[in-house]
Amino acid sequence: MLHFMRRGPRAFASKLALSVVALSTALASPVLAAGKTITAVMHSDLRIIDPIFTTAYITRDHGYMVYDTLVAPDSSFKIQPQMADWKISDDKLTYTFTLRDGLKWHDGAPVTAEDCVASLKRWAAVDGMGQKLMDFTASIEATDAKTITLKLKEPYGLVLDSIGKPSSRVAFMMPKRLAETPADKQIPEQIGSGPFKFVASEFQPGVKAVYVKNTDYVPRKEPASWTSGGKVAKVDRVEWITMPDSQTAVNALQSGDIDFMENLPYDMLPVLEANKELTIEVSNKFGFQTLGRMNFLYPPFDNVKVRRAALLAMNQKDVLDALVGNAKYQKICGAFFVCDTPFATDVGAETLIKGNGMAEAKKALAESGYDGTPVVIMAPGDVTTLKAQPIVAAQLLREAGFKVDLQATDWQTVVSRRASQKPPKEGGWNMFFTNWVAADVSNPIANLSIGGQGKKGGWFGWAEDPKIEQLKDAFVRAPSVDEQKKIAADIQKEAYEQVIYIPLGQYLLPSGWRKSLTGVLDGPATPLFWNIDKSE
């Protein structure tokens, strides 16, 4: 059984007092809120505000507030026009996108095709699906102020799915002057064309982020559906309040001091479900995959034998029991591409899902040449869904014979630090844990962390595996779903053999909101704040 250190009453009281002070500070806005305001506690504090720079979901959520997309999926998984409609040539080699009327940036300038071409190029430089799309692209250019022309080298069936993908990284459109910022540097200002404007003057990392209705936004006429359709801002202002203590946030939700809480603690669900003033619901019914990622650049995980020993030491049940602890919301699953999808398989996952690999892990580590190099694990303590994994993994790795340096931090520090390629002794790292929504990992092209591009274009950890990249090329060229399934299984087998990352199971996450809110949307990338109305 896994044991966790209990905090004393004095420490809890001190933390509670600080949280109450933070709440009062956050709610005391220097600008008086006019009209309807939604106050929300999100899953994380917002610090990085460039949605192309990072895959962090809080930054993606910020992106949906400020920016818009050319196309987007509806609840039937069908890609729909958003900022643009499109035509495809008979030979399937030319995609012509035409911007709709009424599109303006938040600074009043018109949205142009040149802006969108620059945005697509910046996104494609770092996104897995974008990178693969560019491998098939001969050219992409603005042929006039409202027309984007994408020409392919050969037919590629994932053009629209790539540009319209609903989750990290999303192909958000931004002005050319911002989109020309290198993808490894953050943009200097937040100017989008979306339904809300970011209020930079009220942004206080660690306290709150504020958005106001974009009164110039012209929504589509279709009903809102997932990230497509009419993005109608029905409130005047949205405030994201940082409240790292979940008990304080739950109390604020029940008292009406906040309207919405994205991540509810599982142990508090019975109390919250009994409150008739609250709606408790799983908005993302596809769930999440939680995973561990190693750094391939430095010892000890530059050695595949050491990585395999670490994999053998892991077991999903311990992780899920600590993370969730409720059978209704958790699922053991060894599939890299998520269970209950066309590409699900257990190939290579036996010890991980059965939890019987510890003896083999000790033997493998002893034979690996491991020299006792400490494993630096970043352990964020401020996000409900990321607290347990590092603690459980550290305990299992120590049991297998690893030395572990478990470093307490917060999630936004992890988001910044995981991008560093410095050695662990210079502020780098060996292992971190994160979660993907199912939509982000449901096939080999969408799954950014399954790549093998190494230091050039690879995801944090920088795994280099030419075989996986070759198999991904074969996957997109496969003539049938059956052939794709075989290739996906081969990719998973290689990923387990090389320990590209460690899938640690799936879970569902309930959110809660006051019944004064209506129109809360579901989908694979939630929460979304358009379409929500608030009664007084």
C-alpha positions in Angstrom: 0.0 0.0 0.0 1.2 3.5 -0.8 1.4 6.0 2.1 1.4 9.7 1.9 2.7 12.2 4.4 -0.1 13.9 6.3 0.1 17.6 6.9 -0.5 18.9 10.4 -3.5 21.1 11.4 -1.3 24.2 11.8 0.1 23.8 8.2 -3.4 23.3 6.8 -4.8 26.3 8.6 -1.9 28.5 7.3 -2.5 27.3 3.8 -6.2 27.8 4.1 -5.7 31.4 5.3 -3.3 32.1 2.4 -5.9 30.7 -0.1 -8.7 32.9 1.4 -6.4 36.0 1.0 -5.6 35.0 -2.6 -9.4 34.5 -3.3 -10.3 38.0 -1.9 -7.4 39.6 -3.9 -8.5 37.8 -7.1 -12.1 38.8 -6.8 -11.3 42.4 -6.0 -10.8 43.6 -9.5 -9.2 47.0 -10.2 -11.7 47.4 -13.1 -15.4 47.1 -12.0 -17.0 44.2 -13.9 -19.9 45.4 -15.9 -22.7 42.9 -16.8 -22.4 39.2 -16.4 -19.2 37.7 -15.0 -18.2 34.0 -14.8 -15.6 33.2 -12.1 -13.8 29.9 -12.7 -11.1 27.9 -11.0 -9.3 26.1 -13.7 -7.1 23.0 -13.4 -3.9 25.0 -13.3 -2.5 28.5 -12.9 -1.9 30.3 -16.2 1.6 31.6 -16.9 2.6 30.7 -20.4 0.1 32.4 -22.7 1.4 31.4 -26.1 -0.7 28.3 -27.3 1.9 27.3 -29.9 4.9 27.5 -27.5 3.5 24.8 -25.2 1.2 21.8 -25.2 -0.1 22.6 -21.7 -3.9 22.4 -21.6 -4.3 25.6 -19.6 -2.6 27.4 -22.4 -4.8 25.7 -24.9 -7.8 26.8 -22.9 -6.5 30.3 -23.0 -6.0 30.0 -26.7 -9.7 29.1 -27.3 -10.7 32.3 -25.4 -8.6 34.6 -27.5 -8.0 32.9 -30.9 -10.0 31.1 -33.6 -9.4 28.3 -36.1 -9.9 27.9 -39.8 -11.9 24.7 -39.4 -13.1 22.7 -36.4 -14.8 19.4 -35.5 -18.4 19.0 -34.4 -19.9 16.4 -32.1 -20.2 13.9 -35.0 -16.4 14.2 -35.5 -17.0 16.0 -38.8 -14.8 18.9 -39.7 -16.8 22.1 -40.2 -15.9 25.6 -41.6 -15.0 28.0 -38.8 -13.0 31.1 -40.0 -13.0 29.6 -43.6 -14.7 27.2 -45.9 -12.8 25.1 -48.4 -12.7 23.4 -51.8 -10.6 20.3 -52.8 -9.4 19.8 -56.3 -10.5 16.7 -58.2 -6.9 15.3 -58.0 -6.9 15.8 -54.2 -3.7 17.9 -54.4 -5.0 21.4 -53.9 -7.0 22.7 -50.9 -8.4 26.2 -51.3 -9.6 28.0 -48.1 -11.7 31.2 -48.3 -12.0 33.4 -45.2 -15.5 34.4 -44.2 -16.6 38.0 -44.0 -16.4 40.0 -40.8 -13.1 38.6 -39.4 -11.1 41.2 -37.4 -8.2 41.1 -35.0 -8.7 42.4 -31.5 -6.8 45.5 -32.5 -9.3 46.3 -35.3 -7.2 45.2 -38.3 -8.8 42.8 -40.8 -7.8 39.1 -40.8 -5.9 38.3 -44.0 -4.8 35.1 -45.7 -1.2 36.1 -45.1 -1.9 36.1 -41.4 -3.3 32.6 -41.6 -0.5 31.2 -43.8 2.1 32.5 -41.2 0.0 31.0 -38.4 -0.2 27.6 -40.1 3.5 27.6 -40.6 4.3 28.4 -37.0 1.9 25.8 -35.7 3.2 23.1 -38.1 6.8 23.7 -37.0 6.1 22.1 -33.6 2.9 20.1 -33.8 3.1 16.4 -34.7 0.1 16.4 -37.1 1.3 19.7 -38.5 4.8 18.4 -39.1 3.5 15.4 -40.9 1.1 17.6 -43.0 4.1 19.7 -44.0 6.0 16.5 -45.1 3.2 16.1 -47.7 2.9 19.8 -48.6 4.5 21.3 -51.7 3.4 24.9 -50.9 1.1 27.0 -48.8 0.5 30.6 -49.8 -2.0 33.5 -49.7 -3.2 33.9 -53.3 -5.2 37.0 -52.4 -6.4 38.7 -49.2 -9.0 36.1 -48.4 -7.7 32.9 -50.1 -5.2 30.4 -48.7 -4.0 27.8 -51.2 -2.4 24.6 -49.9 -0.8 22.3 -52.6 0.3 18.8 -51.8 3.0 16.6 -53.2 0.7 13.6 -53.1 -2.8 13.1 -51.7 -3.0 13.2 -47.9 -6.3 12.4 -46.2 -5.6 14.2 -42.9 -5.3 17.8 -44.1 -8.6 19.0 -42.6 -8.2 16.8 -39.5 -4.8 18.3 -38.9 -5.8 21.9 -39.3 -9.0 21.4 -37.3 -7.6 19.3 -34.5 -9.3 20.3 -31.2 -6.5 20.0 -28.8 -2.8 20.7 -28.2 -1.4 22.1 -30.2 -4.3 23.8 -31.9 -3.8 25.6 -35.2 -4.9 29.0 -33.8 -4.8 31.9 -36.2 -2.9 35.1 -35.1 -1.7 38.2 -36.9 1.3 37.7 -39.2 3.6 39.9 -37.1 3.0 37.6 -34.1 2.9 34.4 -36.2 6.4 35.1 -37.6 7.8 34.7 -34.0 9.9 31.5 -34.0 8.0 28.7 -32.4 10.6 28.3 -29.7 10.0 31.8 -28.5 6.8 33.2 -27.0 4.8 35.8 -28.8 5.0 39.3 -27.3 1.3 40.1 -27.1 -2.1 38.4 -27.2 -4.1 39.6 -30.3 -6.5 37.1 -31.7 -9.8 37.2 -33.5 -11.8 35.0 -31.1 -14.9 35.6 -29.0 -13.1 37.0 -26.0 -10.2 39.5 -25.5 -7.4 39.0 -23.0 -7.1 41.8 -20.5 -3.3 42.1 -20.2 -3.5 44.9 -17.6 -5.3 42.5 -15.1 -3.2 39.4 -15.7 -1.6 38.3 -12.5 0.1 34.9 -12.8 -0.6 33.0 -9.6 -3.8 35.1 -8.9 -6.0 35.5 -12.0 -6.5 35.9 -15.7 -9.3 38.0 -17.1 -11.1 38.0 -20.5 -13.9 40.3 -21.8 -16.4 39.8 -24.5 -15.2 40.7 -28.0 -18.1 42.9 -29.1 -16.7 43.0 -32.7 -16.8 39.2 -33.0 -19.2 37.9 -35.7 -20.1 34.3 -34.7 -21.2 31.7 -37.2 -24.9 31.1 -37.5 -24.7 27.3 -36.8 -25.3 26.1 -33.2 -22.2 25.6 -31.1 -20.9 22.0 -31.3 -17.6 21.1 -29.7 -15.2 23.6 -31.0 -17.2 24.4 -34.1 -20.3 26.5 -34.8 -21.4 29.8 -33.4 -19.0 31.0 -30.6 -21.5 33.3 -29.0 -20.1 35.1 -25.9 -23.2 35.4 -23.7 -21.4 36.9 -20.7 -19.4 40.1 -20.6 -16.4 38.8 -18.6 -14.7 35.6 -17.5 -12.2 35.5 -14.6 -10.0 32.5 -14.0 -9.1 32.5 -10.3 -6.0 30.7 -9.2 -6.8 28.6 -6.1 -4.3 25.7 -5.6 -6.0 24.4 -2.5 -8.9 22.2 -3.8 -10.8 22.3 -0.5 -10.8 26.1 -0.6 -12.1 26.0 -4.2 -14.8 23.4 -3.3 -16.0 25.7 -0.5 -16.0 28.7 -2.8 -18.1 26.7 -5.4 -20.6 25.7 -2.8 -20.9 29.2 -1.3 -21.3 30.8 -4.8 -18.1 32.8 -4.6 -17.0 31.1 -7.8 -19.3 29.7 -10.6 -17.2 26.9 -12.1 -14.5 24.5 -11.0 -12.9 22.4 -13.7 -11.3 19.6 -11.7 -13.3 18.3 -8.7 -11.5 16.2 -6.1 -12.8 12.6 -6.3 -13.1 12.3 -2.5 -15.4 15.3 -2.4 -17.8 14.1 -5.0 -20.4 12.6 -2.6 -20.8 16.0 -0.9 -20.9 18.0 -4.1 -23.4 15.6 -5.8 -25.7 16.2 -2.8 -25.7 19.9 -3.3 -28.8 20.8 -5.3 -27.4 24.1 -6.4 -24.6 22.4 -8.4 -24.3 20.5 -11.6 -21.6 17.7 -11.6 -20.7 16.4 -15.0 -17.9 14.8 -17.0 -17.6 17.3 -19.9 -14.9 15.4 -21.7 -16.4 11.9 -22.0 -13.5 10.6 -23.9 -11.3 10.9 -20.9 -7.6 11.3 -20.3 -4.5 9.2 -20.6 -1.9 9.7 -17.9 1.8 9.0 -18.7 5.4 9.2 -17.7 8.0 10.7 -20.0 11.8 10.2 -19.7 14.6 12.4 -21.0 16.5 10.6 -23.7 19.4 13.1 -23.7 21.1 12.3 -20.4 21.9 9.4 -18.0 20.4 7.3 -16.8 17.5 7.2 -19.4 19.8 7.6 -22.4 20.3 3.9 -21.9 17.4 1.8 -23.3 18.1 -1.0 -20.8 17.6 1.4 -17.9 14.4 2.7 -19.5 13.1 -0.9 -19.8 13.9 -1.5 -16.1 11.9 1.6 -15.2 9.0 0.4 -17.3 9.0 -3.0 -15.7 8.9 -1.3 -12.2 5.7 0.6 -13.1 2.2 -0.6 -12.7 -1.0 1.2 -13.6 -3.2 0.1 -10.7 -1.0 1.8 -8.0 -1.0 5.0 -10.1 -4.7 5.1 -10.8 -5.6 4.2 -7.2 -3.6 7.1 -5.9 -4.7 9.5 -8.7 -8.4 8.6 -8.8 -9.3 5.9 -6.3 -12.8 5.4 -7.8 -13.5 2.5 -10.2 -16.2 4.5 -11.9 -13.7 7.1 -13.2 -10.5 5.0 -13.8 -9.5 2.3 -16.3 -6.3 0.2 -16.6 -5.3 0.4 -20.3 -2.0 -0.5 -21.9 -2.9 1.0 -25.3 -0.8 3.9 -26.5 -3.7 5.0 -28.7 -6.3 4.7 -26.0 -8.7 1.8 -25.2 -12.0 1.5 -27.2 -10.6 3.1 -30.3 -9.8 1.4 -33.7 -6.1 1.3 -32.8 -6.3 -0.1 -29.3 -4.0 -3.1 -28.5 -2.2 -4.5 -25.4 0.9 -5.4 -27.4 3.9 -4.9 -25.1 1.9 -3.8 -22.0 1.6 -7.1 -20.0 3.6 -6.2 -16.9 2.4 -2.6 -16.9 -1.3 -3.6 -16.7 -0.8 -6.7 -14.5 1.6 -4.9 -12.1 3.8 -8.0 -11.8 7.1 -6.7 -13.2 9.0 -5.6 -10.1 11.3 -8.8 -9.8 12.1 -8.5 -13.4 12.7 -4.8 -13.1 15.3 -5.4 -10.3 17.1 -8.0 -12.4 17.0 -5.8 -15.6 18.4 -2.8 -13.7 21.2 -4.8 -12.2 22.2 -6.0 -15.7 21.7 -2.6 -17.4 25.0 -0.9 -16.2 23.1 1.7 -14.1 25.6 3.5 -12.1 23.4 5.1 -9.4 22.8 8.3 -11.3 19.8 10.0 -9.4 16.6 10.2 -11.4 15.4 13.8 -11.2 11.6 13.7 -11.2 9.6 17.0 -11.3 6.6 16.7 -8.9 4.0 19.5 -9.2 1.8 19.8 -6.1 -0.7 22.4 -7.3 -2.7 20.3 -9.9 -5.1 17.7 -8.6 -4.5 15.4 -11.6 -0.7 15.5 -11.5 0.1 15.2 -7.8 0.0 11.4 -7.4 1.9 10.1 -10.4 5.4 11.4 -9.5 5.1 10.2 -5.9 3.9 6.7 -6.8 6.6 6.4 -9.6 9.4 7.5 -7.3 8.4 4.9 -4.7 8.3 2.1 -7.4 11.6 3.2 -8.9 13.3 3.2 -5.5 11.9 -0.3 -4.9 13.5 -1.4 -8.2 16.9 0.0 -7.1 16.9 3.5 -8.6 18.1 6.5 -6.7 15.5 9.2 -7.0 15.5 12.9 -6.5 11.9 13.9 -6.2 11.7 17.7 -6.6 8.6 19.5 -5.4 7.4 22.3 -7.7 4.3 23.6 -9.4 2.9 22.7 -12.8 3.7 25.9 -14.6 7.3 25.5 -13.6 7.2 22.0 -15.0 5.7 23.3 -18.2 8.7 25.8 -18.5 11.4 23.5 -17.2 10.5 20.4 -19.3 11.4 22.5 -22.5 15.0 22.8 -21.2 17.6 20.5 -22.8 20.1 21.3 -20.1 21.6 18.5 -18.0 19.7 17.7 -14.8 22.5 19.2 -12.7 22.0 22.5 -14.5 18.2 22.7 -14.0 17.2 20.0 -16.4 15.3 16.8 -15.6 15.0 13.1 -16.1 11.3 12.4 -15.8 8.0 14.2 -15.7 4.3 13.1 -15.8 1.4 14.6 -17.7 -2.0 13.8 -19.1 -3.3 13.9 -22.6 -7.0 14.1 -23.6 -8.0 11.0 -25.6 -8.3 13.1 -28.8 -4.6 14.0 -28.6 -3.4 10.4 -28.5 -6.0 8.3 -30.4 -3.8 7.6 -33.4 -0.1 7.6 -34.3 -0.2 10.9 -36.0 -2.2 12.8 -33.4 -0.1 11.4 -30.6 2.7 14.0 -30.3 4.6 12.0 -27.6 4.9 8.9 -29.8 7.3 10.7 -32.2 11.0 9.8 -32.7 12.3 13.1 -34.2 14.9 13.6 -31.5 16.2 17.1 -30.6 14.9 18.6 -33.9 11.2 18.9 -33.7 10.6 16.2 -31.1 8.4 16.5 -28.0 10.0 17.1 -24.6 12.3 14.2 -23.8 13.5 14.2 -27.4 13.2 10.5 -28.2 15.0 9.6 -31.4 13.6 6.6 -33.3 13.7 6.5 -37.1 11.7 3.3 -37.2 8.7 4.9 -35.5 8.9 7.8 -38.0 9.0 5.4 -40.9 6.0 3.5 -39.5 4.1 6.7 -39.1 4.7 7.5 -42.8 3.4 4.0 -43.7 0.4 4.6 -41.5 -0.7 7.7 -43.3 -0.2 6.0 -46.7 -2.0 2.8 -45.7 -4.9 1.9 -48.1 -7.3 0.6 -45.4 -8.2 0.8 -41.7 -7.2 -2.8 -41.3 -3.7 -2.0 -42.6 -3.5 1.0 -40.3 -4.4 -1.2 -37.3 -1.5 -3.5 -38.1 0.9 -0.6 -38.4 -0.4 1.0 -35.2 0.3 -2.2 -33.4 3.9 -2.3 -34.8 4.3 1.3 -33.6 3.1 0.4 -30.2 5.5 -2.6 -30.1 8.5 -0.4 -31.0 7.3 2.3 -28.5 7.3 -0.3 -25.7 10.6 -1.8 -26.7 12.3 1.6 -26.7 10.1 3.0 -23.9 9.2 6.1 -25.8 6.9 6.9 -22.9 5.0 4.9 -20.2 1.1 5.0 -20.5 -0.2 4.7 -16.9 -3.9 4.3 -17.5 -7.0 6.3 -18.3 -9.4 8.3 -16.2 -12.5 10.6 -16.4 -12.6 13.9 -14.7 -15.8 15.5 -13.4 -16.3 19.3 -13.4 -18.8 21.3 -11.3 -20.7 24.5 -11.8 -23.5 26.5 -10.2 -26.9 25.9 -11.7 -27.0 29.6 -12.5 -24.8 28.6 -15.5 -26.4 27.1 -18.6 -25.1 26.1 -22.0 -21.9 24.4 -20.8 -20.5 22.5 -23.8 -19.0 19.0 -23.8 -16.3 17.7 -26.1 -12.7 16.6 -26.4 -11.2 20.0 -25.5 -13.1 21.5 -22.5 -13.9 23.8 -20.8 -15.1 26.3 -23.4 -16.7 29.5 -22.2 -18.7 30.6 -25.2 -22.3 29.5 -25.3 -22.5 29.7 -21.5 -25.1 32.1 -20.0 -25.5 33.1 -16.4 -28.7 33.9 -14.6 -28.5 36.3 -11.7 
